[in-house]
């Protein structure tokens, strides 16, 4: 199978934008900050973001949440499965929920509601990519890396059939007969 991937955002653009996001987050002076990375796609972004937050003077703690939405065309948080939940006490803490891409919004809506119900002082969302034309849930990110065109993106943690996560840039799959790539990513 031949797959053509074109660069959408290169390494320098990503690095610069993450530094800007970290400084914007630091300016809000969060208290007892807990960064919660939504797996799997956000792992590279979350790692780079917390290091940039450290350089911006923050001392965040880190947790992970692995969620799975299932059922083609389903609507609502009742269709989200928790594969790994946050183990830390979130009560009274400022939470930064980190995801690679905000598309339908169902997964992030579910995660935000779950953390809020568990007593978080605040839950803010940072998404590396925002694809608002695909939104199904009433949710938006507090911090956005880049607006994403309606393309199937890979790299920098995002995959296509478990491939291409390792790319140091964000690219898009050029649609063709071999790939069958549509405009919607697997994640949120």
ZIWOSUL-V845887 format. One record per pair of residues at least 24 apart in sequence whose C-alpha atoms are under 8 Angstrom apart, sorted by the first residue. I is the first residue (numbers start at 1). J is the second residue. D is the distance in Angstrom with one decimal. If there is no record, write none. Layout:
((I | J | D) (I | J | D))
//
This chain:
((1 | 178 | 6.1) (1 | 179 | 7.4) (2 | 178 | 6.5) (2 | 179 | 7.6) (3 | 173 | 7.0) (3 | 174 | 7.4) (3 | 178 | 7.3) (3 | 179 | 6.4) (4 | 173 | 5.9) (4 | 174 | 5.5) (5 | 171 | 5.8) (5 | 172 | 5.4) (5 | 173 | 4.7) (5 | 174 | 5.9) (6 | 171 | 5.2) (6 | 172 | 5.5) (6 | 173 | 6.6) (6 | 174 | 7.0) (7 | 169 | 6.9) (7 | 170 | 6.1) (7 | 171 | 4.2) (7 | 172 | 6.5) (8 | 169 | 7.7) (8 | 170 | 5.6) (8 | 171 | 4.8) (8 | 172 | 6.4) (9 | 169 | 6.0) (9 | 170 | 5.1) (9 | 171 | 6.7) (10 | 168 | 7.7) (10 | 169 | 4.8) (10 | 170 | 6.4) (11 | 168 | 6.1) (11 | 169 | 5.1) (14 | 145 | 7.9) (14 | 169 | 7.5) (17 | 145 | 6.1) (18 | 48 | 7.4) (18 | 49 | 6.0) (18 | 52 | 6.9) (18 | 145 | 7.0) (19 | 49 | 7.6) (19 | 52 | 5.6) (19 | 53 | 7.7) (21 | 49 | 7.9) (21 | 143 | 6.9) (21 | 144 | 7.8) (21 | 145 | 7.2) (22 | 49 | 6.5) (22 | 50 | 7.8) (22 | 52 | 5.7) (22 | 53 | 4.8) (22 | 56 | 6.4) (23 | 53 | 7.0) (23 | 56 | 5.7) (25 | 53 | 7.8) (26 | 53 | 7.0) (26 | 56 | 6.4) (26 | 57 | 7.0) (26 | 58 | 6.4) (30 | 94 | 6.0) (31 | 93 | 6.6) (31 | 94 | 5.8) (32 | 60 | 7.4) (32 | 93 | 5.3) (32 | 94 | 6.1) (33 | 59 | 7.5) (33 | 60 | 5.1) (33 | 61 | 6.4) (33 | 93 | 6.2) (33 | 94 | 5.0) (33 | 95 | 5.8) (33 | 96 | 7.3) (34 | 60 | 5.6) (34 | 61 | 4.8) (34 | 62 | 5.7) (34 | 63 | 7.1) (34 | 90 | 7.8) (34 | 93 | 7.0) (34 | 94 | 6.4) (34 | 95 | 4.9) (34 | 96 | 6.2) (35 | 60 | 6.4) (35 | 61 | 6.0) (35 | 62 | 4.8) (35 | 63 | 6.1) (35 | 95 | 5.9) (35 | 96 | 4.7) (35 | 97 | 6.1) (35 | 98 | 7.0) (36 | 62 | 6.0) (36 | 63 | 4.7) (36 | 64 | 5.1) (36 | 65 | 6.6) (36 | 86 | 7.6) (36 | 95 | 7.0) (36 | 96 | 6.1) (36 | 97 | 4.9) (36 | 98 | 6.0) (37 | 62 | 7.7) (37 | 63 | 6.4) (37 | 64 | 4.8) (37 | 65 | 6.2) (37 | 97 | 6.1) (37 | 98 | 4.7) (37 | 99 | 6.2) (38 | 64 | 6.0) (38 | 65 | 4.9) (38 | 66 | 5.7) (38 | 67 | 7.1) (38 | 97 | 7.2) (38 | 98 | 6.0) (38 | 99 | 5.4) (39 | 64 | 6.8) (39 | 65 | 6.1) (39 | 66 | 4.7) (39 | 67 | 7.0) (39 | 99 | 7.7) (40 | 66 | 6.8) (40 | 157 | 7.5) (41 | 99 | 7.1) (41 | 100 | 5.6) (41 | 157 | 4.8) (41 | 158 | 4.9) (41 | 159 | 7.4) (41 | 165 | 7.8) (41 | 187 | 7.2) (42 | 98 | 6.7) (42 | 99 | 4.9) (42 | 100 | 4.5) (42 | 157 | 6.0) (42 | 158 | 7.5) (43 | 157 | 6.3) (44 | 156 | 6.2) (44 | 157 | 5.5) (45 | 99 | 7.9) (45 | 100 | 6.8) (45 | 128 | 7.2) (45 | 156 | 7.1) (45 | 157 | 7.2) (46 | 98 | 6.4) (46 | 99 | 7.7) (63 | 87 | 7.5) (63 | 88 | 7.4) (67 | 107 | 7.1) (68 | 107 | 7.7) (69 | 107 | 6.9) (75 | 106 | 7.7) (75 | 136 | 7.7) (76 | 106 | 6.5) (76 | 137 | 7.9) (77 | 106 | 6.3) (77 | 107 | 7.2) (77 | 109 | 7.5) (77 | 110 | 5.4) (80 | 107 | 6.8) (80 | 110 | 7.4) (90 | 115 | 7.1) (90 | 118 | 6.6) (90 | 119 | 6.3) (90 | 120 | 5.2) (91 | 118 | 6.3) (91 | 119 | 4.2) (91 | 120 | 4.7) (91 | 121 | 6.8) (92 | 119 | 6.0) (92 | 120 | 5.0) (92 | 121 | 4.5) (92 | 122 | 7.9) (93 | 119 | 7.9) (93 | 120 | 5.1) (93 | 121 | 5.0) (93 | 122 | 6.8) (94 | 120 | 6.3) (94 | 121 | 5.4) (94 | 122 | 4.8) (94 | 123 | 6.2) (94 | 124 | 7.9) (95 | 120 | 6.8) (95 | 121 | 7.6) (95 | 122 | 5.9) (95 | 123 | 4.7) (95 | 124 | 6.2) (96 | 123 | 5.9) (96 | 124 | 5.0) (96 | 125 | 5.7) (96 | 126 | 6.9) (97 | 123 | 6.8) (97 | 124 | 6.0) (97 | 125 | 4.7) (97 | 126 | 6.2) (98 | 125 | 6.0) (98 | 126 | 5.0) (98 | 127 | 6.0) (99 | 125 | 7.8) (99 | 126 | 6.5) (99 | 127 | 5.0) (99 | 128 | 6.7) (100 | 127 | 5.5) (100 | 128 | 5.0) (100 | 129 | 6.2) (100 | 157 | 7.6) (100 | 158 | 7.3) (101 | 127 | 5.6) (101 | 128 | 5.8) (101 | 129 | 4.6) (101 | 130 | 5.8) (101 | 131 | 7.3) (101 | 187 | 6.9) (101 | 188 | 6.3) (102 | 127 | 6.1) (102 | 128 | 8.0) (102 | 129 | 6.2) (102 | 130 | 4.9) (102 | 131 | 6.0) (102 | 132 | 7.5) (102 | 135 | 8.0) (102 | 140 | 7.9) (102 | 141 | 7.6) (102 | 188 | 5.5) (103 | 130 | 6.5) (103 | 131 | 5.0) (103 | 132 | 6.2) (103 | 133 | 7.7) (103 | 134 | 5.2) (103 | 135 | 5.4) (103 | 136 | 7.9) (103 | 184 | 7.9) (103 | 185 | 7.9) (103 | 187 | 7.7) (103 | 188 | 5.2) (104 | 132 | 7.8) (104 | 134 | 5.3) (104 | 135 | 4.0) (104 | 136 | 4.7) (104 | 137 | 6.2) (104 | 188 | 5.6) (105 | 135 | 5.8) (105 | 136 | 6.1) (105 | 137 | 5.1) (105 | 138 | 7.3) (105 | 139 | 6.1) (105 | 140 | 7.7) (105 | 188 | 5.7) (106 | 136 | 6.8) (106 | 137 | 5.5) (106 | 188 | 6.4) (107 | 188 | 5.5) (108 | 139 | 7.9) (108 | 188 | 6.9) (109 | 137 | 6.9) (109 | 138 | 7.8) (109 | 139 | 6.4) (134 | 184 | 7.8) (150 | 183 | 5.5) (150 | 184 | 7.5) (151 | 182 | 7.3) (151 | 183 | 4.5) (151 | 184 | 7.0) (152 | 181 | 6.6) (152 | 182 | 6.2) (152 | 183 | 4.7) (152 | 184 | 5.8) (152 | 185 | 5.8) (153 | 185 | 6.9))
//
